[in-house]
Amino acid sequence: MNEFTCPFLNKLIQAGECYDVQMVRIKMIKPEIFDYPFNREEADKFCEVCVFNQLKNE
């Protein structure tokens, strides 16, 4: 699945943007890559349980 609705961003995104969100969450890249405000704590709430999270440990 390459495109899906992100529960955190509440919009349709591609898998690459999801990966970028995960990289920002784990502090591998800076949130300034996004053209929208990024709240790491809020992202954690959604991404930890999201089925689309590519870095989630199963």
C-alpha positions in Angstrom: 0.0 0.0 0.0 1.7 3.1 -1.2 -0.9 5.7 -0.3 -3.1 5.9 2.8 -4.8 8.3 5.2 -2.4 9.1 8.1 -4.2 9.2 11.4 -1.6 11.7 12.8 -1.7 14.1 9.9 -5.3 13.4 9.1 -4.6 13.5 5.4 -3.8 11.2 2.5 0.0 10.6 2.3 2.4 8.3 0.5 4.6 5.8 2.3 7.6 8.0 1.9 6.1 10.8 3.9 5.1 8.2 6.6 8.8 7.1 6.7 9.9 10.7 7.1 7.5 11.2 10.0 9.1 8.1 11.7 12.6 9.4 11.0 11.6 12.7 12.7 10.0 10.9 15.6 13.3 9.0 16.3 15.3 12.1 15.8 17.2 10.9 12.8 16.1 14.0 10.8 14.9 17.4 11.8 11.2 18.4 11.7 12.0 21.4 9.5 11.8 19.0 6.4 8.0 19.4 6.7 6.1 22.4 5.5 3.7 22.1 8.5 4.3 22.3 12.3 5.4 18.9 13.7 4.6 17.9 17.3 6.8 14.9 18.2 4.7 14.0 21.3 1.5 14.1 19.3 3.0 12.0 16.6 4.1 9.4 19.1 0.6 8.9 20.4 -0.7 8.1 16.9 2.3 6.4 15.3 3.0 3.9 18.1 -0.3 2.1 17.4 -0.6 2.9 13.7 -0.9 -0.1 11.3 1.0 2.0 8.6 4.1 2.6 10.8 6.9 1.1 8.8 9.3 1.1 11.8 6.9 -0.4 14.3 8.1 -3.6 15.9 5.6 -6.3 15.4 
